[in-house]
Amino acid sequence: MGIRWQLASLGIGCAVLLVASAIPGFGQISSADGGSRCWPAEALTMRPGERAIHHVPYDPSIEPHKTDVNLAPLASAKRGSIRSVKLPHGEKLVALTFDLCENAGEISGYDGEIIDTLRRLGAKATFFPSGKWLLDHKERAQQLLADPLFQVGSHSWTHRNFRLLSQEDVKADLALDLKADAKVRETLHARACYRPAFSQQSDLDHATLFRFPFGTCNADSLSAVNDAGLLAIQWDVVSGDPAPAQSAEAIRRGVVASVKPGSIIVMHANGRGWHTAEALPLLVEDLRKRGFDFATVGELLEKGEPVIADSCYEVKPGDNARYDKLFPLDRPAKTQTHAANGATQSTAAGGNR
């Protein structure tokens, strides 16, 4: 029997706001909304300089002090690392996913060109922001949450390697991450312009999806994430977009060669996807020509049966073992040479998976 979950249980629905019709992908809701707006068109589009990554000392005062978010542990059938979804015959859906990583010693970017392209093309996507990223980009985070094209999951508090963290530190990190997520959702819900969707897909007050930093986990951290009530979402198609040498055409070609119905594709929208914005319209056009359409991860899961592994890896089990040396817990905050998505690169920002 296929594992099927109702959309509401995954929290994939988002508030639908009446916004300027110049932003494709933003639908109008019932006239009961009264025509309120949360953002004018110019506030939603990309702004110069937002993509830049800034190195700053970590300020503990940013840590949220809300009450802990306590979710029910996942049932056994939902536990493990979800790599893709087995869809019914004839369904050709894929999930575009974008990590919004942010380390402790930085404020990473917001690649507005990617989000603008998704809206212009009406392509659904799922974002995995670090909790600190949410609090450093509160307005952009709310815009993503409010857009019915998008689903927003979580990606740890400050993007540390969970495979190397103690069980206690994993739980502490998850607590901060979920509190940051809840704080941003609470702020959005409190806006006078906000209206939830009038359907089964109305949004929740917490994330339901989680992606491990660097895509690394062990049995203990995987169990901790599932015990926290979060579905662990990996991927089966890597874009290689953190590598400067990975051109837009190479990204398009590599993804198209690997994708299949139910695939989950990993990319970045935090200033570390070097040619992602350039590749995205090419990729969307090519996949649509091949009969594919796009869904959020939650929608994909609702359509079929998840393909679940008992470990976290890039393409085959064990292929990211090198990340434990490349991304130690005491790694320098500013300069590091590392590999990501199978390509080695030198950045000034620490980890970027």
C-alpha positions in Angstrom: 0.0 0.0 0.0 1.3 3.4 -0.8 1.8 5.9 2.0 -0.5 8.8 1.4 -0.7 11.9 3.6 -3.3 14.6 3.5 -2.1 18.0 2.5 -3.2 19.5 5.7 -1.0 17.2 7.7 2.0 18.4 5.8 1.2 22.0 6.1 1.8 22.7 2.4 -0.9 25.3 1.9 0.0 29.0 2.3 -1.9 32.1 2.8 -3.0 33.5 -0.5 -2.7 37.3 -0.5 -4.3 39.7 -2.9 -1.2 41.4 -4.4 -0.4 43.3 -7.5 -1.3 41.3 -10.7 2.1 42.2 -12.1 3.6 39.4 -10.0 2.6 36.2 -11.7 2.0 33.2 -9.5 0.3 35.2 -6.8 -3.4 34.3 -6.9 -6.3 36.4 -5.7 -8.4 34.9 -2.9 -12.1 35.3 -2.1 -13.6 38.7 -2.2 -14.2 38.2 1.5 -10.5 39.2 1.8 -11.6 42.8 1.2 -8.8 43.5 -1.3 -6.1 43.9 1.4 -2.4 43.8 0.4 0.7 42.9 2.3 3.3 44.0 -0.2 3.2 46.2 -3.4 4.8 44.7 -6.5 8.0 46.6 -6.0 8.5 45.2 -2.5 8.4 41.7 -3.8 10.9 42.0 -6.6 14.7 41.6 -6.3 16.8 44.5 -5.0 20.5 45.2 -5.7 22.9 43.8 -3.2 20.5 41.3 -1.5 22.4 38.4 -2.9 25.6 39.4 -1.1 26.9 37.4 1.9 28.2 39.5 4.8 30.5 38.2 7.5 29.5 39.3 11.0 30.2 38.1 14.5 27.6 35.9 15.9 25.2 37.7 18.2 23.4 35.4 20.7 20.7 38.0 21.2 19.2 36.9 17.9 18.2 33.5 19.4 14.4 33.3 19.8 13.0 32.9 23.3 9.6 31.7 22.4 8.1 28.6 24.1 9.4 25.4 22.5 7.5 24.1 19.5 6.5 20.5 20.5 5.3 18.4 17.6 4.2 14.7 17.8 7.0 12.3 16.7 6.5 10.8 13.2 4.9 7.4 12.8 7.3 4.6 11.7 6.2 4.6 8.1 7.3 8.3 7.7 10.7 8.0 9.4 14.0 8.1 7.5 15.6 10.2 4.8 13.1 10.9 2.0 14.9 11.0 -1.4 12.1 11.1 -3.9 8.5 10.1 -4.4 7.2 7.1 -6.4 4.2 8.5 -8.3 1.3 6.8 -10.0 1.8 6.0 -13.7 1.4 9.0 -15.9 2.2 11.6 -13.2 5.2 13.7 -14.2 5.8 16.0 -11.2 9.1 17.1 -9.8 10.0 19.3 -6.8 12.4 22.2 -7.2 14.0 22.9 -3.8 16.3 25.7 -2.7 18.4 25.8 0.4 18.8 29.1 2.3 21.8 28.2 4.5 23.2 30.7 7.0 26.2 30.0 9.3 26.7 31.6 12.7 29.3 34.1 11.6 27.5 35.6 8.6 24.3 37.0 7.1 23.9 35.1 3.9 22.0 36.3 0.8 18.6 36.3 -0.8 18.7 35.6 -4.5 15.7 37.6 -5.6 16.2 36.8 -9.3 15.4 33.1 -8.5 12.2 33.9 -6.7 11.2 36.4 -9.3 11.7 33.8 -12.0 9.7 31.2 -10.2 6.8 33.7 -9.8 7.0 34.8 -13.4 6.9 31.2 -14.7 4.4 30.0 -12.2 6.7 27.2 -11.0 6.1 25.8 -7.5 9.1 25.4 -5.2 10.1 24.5 -1.7 12.6 26.5 0.4 14.7 25.2 3.3 16.0 28.2 5.3 18.2 28.1 8.4 16.4 29.5 11.4 19.0 32.3 11.7 18.4 33.1 8.0 14.7 33.6 8.8 15.3 36.1 11.5 17.9 38.0 9.5 15.5 38.2 6.5 12.2 38.5 8.3 10.3 40.3 5.5 11.6 38.1 2.7 10.8 35.0 4.8 7.2 36.2 5.3 6.9 36.8 1.5 7.9 33.3 0.8 5.6 31.9 3.4 2.7 33.9 2.1 3.1 32.9 -1.6 0.8 30.0 -2.6 3.5 28.8 -5.1 5.9 28.0 -2.2 6.4 25.8 0.7 8.9 26.6 3.5 10.6 24.0 5.5 13.5 24.2 7.9 17.3 23.7 7.6 18.7 23.8 11.2 19.6 26.9 13.2 23.0 27.8 11.9 23.9 25.1 9.4 26.2 22.8 11.5 27.0 19.2 10.6 24.4 17.2 12.4 26.4 14.0 11.9 29.1 15.4 14.3 26.8 17.0 16.9 25.9 15.3 20.1 22.3 14.2 20.6 21.8 17.0 23.1 23.2 19.7 20.7 21.0 18.4 17.9 17.9 18.8 20.0 19.0 22.3 21.1 19.7 23.3 17.5 16.3 22.0 16.4 14.6 23.9 19.3 16.1 27.2 18.1 15.3 26.5 14.5 11.6 25.6 15.1 11.2 28.6 17.4 12.6 30.9 14.7 10.2 29.4 12.2 7.2 29.8 14.5 8.2 33.4 15.3 8.2 34.4 11.6 4.9 32.6 10.9 3.3 34.3 14.0 4.4 37.7 12.8 2.9 37.0 9.3 -0.4 35.8 10.8 -0.6 38.9 12.9 -0.5 41.3 9.9 -3.8 43.0 9.2 -3.5 42.1 5.5 -3.0 38.4 6.1 -5.7 35.9 5.2 -5.3 32.1 5.3 -6.5 30.0 2.4 -10.1 29.0 2.8 -9.4 25.3 2.1 -8.0 22.1 3.5 -4.5 23.5 2.5 -4.6 26.3 5.0 -1.2 26.9 6.4 0.1 25.7 9.7 1.9 27.6 12.4 5.1 25.5 12.1 7.3 23.8 9.6 6.8 20.1 8.8 9.8 19.5 6.5 13.5 19.5 7.4 16.7 19.3 5.4 20.0 18.3 7.0 22.8 20.8 6.7 25.3 19.5 4.1 22.9 16.6 3.6 24.6 14.7 6.3 23.1 12.7 9.2 23.6 9.6 11.3 21.0 7.3 12.9 20.8 9.5 16.1 20.3 12.8 14.3 17.8 11.3 11.8 15.9 9.9 14.7 16.0 13.2 16.6 14.6 15.1 13.6 11.8 12.5 13.1 11.1 12.6 16.9 10.7 16.4 16.6 7.8 15.7 14.2 9.7 16.7 11.0 9.9 14.8 7.7 13.6 14.6 6.7 13.8 15.6 3.0 16.9 14.7 1.1 17.1 14.7 -2.8 17.8 12.4 -5.7 19.1 15.1 -8.2 22.0 17.4 -7.4 22.4 20.6 -9.4 26.1 21.3 -8.4 25.2 25.0 -8.3 27.6 25.9 -5.4 30.5 25.2 -7.8 31.6 28.4 -9.6 32.7 26.3 -12.6 29.2 24.8 -12.9 27.7 26.9 -15.7 24.0 27.5 -16.2 24.0 25.1 -19.2 25.8 22.5 -17.2 23.2 22.8 -14.4 20.4 22.5 -16.9 22.0 19.5 -18.7 22.9 17.6 -15.5 19.5 18.0 -13.9 17.6 17.1 -17.1 19.7 14.0 -17.5 19.0 12.8 -14.0 15.4 13.8 -13.3 12.5 11.4 -13.3 8.9 11.6 -12.1 8.9 12.3 -8.4 12.4 13.7 -8.3 13.5 16.2 -5.6 16.1 18.6 -7.0 18.5 20.5 -4.7 19.7 24.1 -5.5 20.6 27.2 -3.5 19.0 30.7 -3.3 21.2 32.2 -0.6 23.9 33.8 -2.8 25.8 30.5 -3.1 24.2 29.2 -6.2 26.6 30.7 -8.7 24.7 30.3 -11.9 21.3 29.1 -10.5 19.3 32.2 -11.5 20.6 32.0 -15.0 20.0 28.2 -15.3 16.5 28.3 -13.7 14.4 29.6 -16.7 16.3 27.2 -19.0 15.6 24.3 -16.7 11.9 25.0 -16.2 11.4 25.4 -20.0 13.2 22.2 -20.8 11.4 20.1 -18.2 8.0 21.5 -19.3 8.9 20.6 -22.9 9.5 17.0 -21.6 6.1 16.9 -20.0 7.1 17.6 -16.4 5.3 20.0 -14.1 6.3 21.3 -10.6 5.0 20.7 -7.2 6.0 21.5 -3.6 7.6 18.7 -1.7 4.4 18.4 0.3 2.3 18.1 -2.8 4.6 15.5 -4.2 4.3 13.4 -1.1 0.6 13.7 -1.1 0.5 12.3 -4.7 2.5 9.1 -4.1 4.7 6.9 -2.0 8.0 8.3 -0.6 11.3 6.6 -1.4 13.0 6.4 2.0 16.5 5.6 2.9 18.0 4.9 6.4 20.9 7.3 5.8 21.7 10.6 4.2 23.8 10.8 1.0 24.2 12.7 -2.3 23.7 10.0 -4.9 24.8 6.7 -3.3 25.3 5.6 0.3 28.5 6.9 1.9 29.4 9.4 -0.8 29.3 12.4 1.6 31.6 10.8 4.3 34.3 13.3 3.3 32.1 16.2 4.5 32.9 15.4 8.1 36.5 16.6 7.5 35.5 19.4 5.2 32.8 20.7 7.6 34.1 20.0 11.1 32.2 21.7 14.0 35.1 24.1 14.6 35.6 25.1 10.9 36.8 28.6 10.3 33.9 31.1 9.9 35.3 33.0 7.0 37.6 31.0 4.7 37.4 27.4 3.8 37.9 25.1 0.8 35.3 22.5 0.5 33.2 20.3 -1.7 29.5 20.5 -2.3 27.2 18.6 -4.6 30.2 16.7 -5.8 32.3 19.7 -6.9 35.2 21.3 -4.9 35.3 25.0 -4.6 36.9 27.7 -2.5 34.5 30.3 -0.9 34.7 32.9 1.8 31.7 31.6 3.7 32.1 28.1 5.2 29.5 25.5 4.4 26.9 25.9 1.7 24.9 22.7 1.5 
